[in-house]
Amino acid sequence: MAHVSIRMPDSEKLELERYARFCGESVSTLIRKLLREKMEDEEDMKAIKKYEKSKKDGTLKTYTHKEVWSEILLDEQI
């Protein structure tokens, strides 16, 4: 497994260690989880912006409930 080092003020390190203990995680696990969540949030925001842009531009493709079920049932027959 790769090793990454970060520098931070002692006060932030203590805060991070306290938070990790509160969460029942190691500092390393907590940082990995927080980083993954941040990256996922960024991906979600990009998808939302893309959706909002296509909605504003009038290029958003939507489907009726009937169309969706038609596709699902078609897939089951294959």
Order of alpha helices (4+ residues) and beta strands (2+ residues): alpha-alpha-alpha
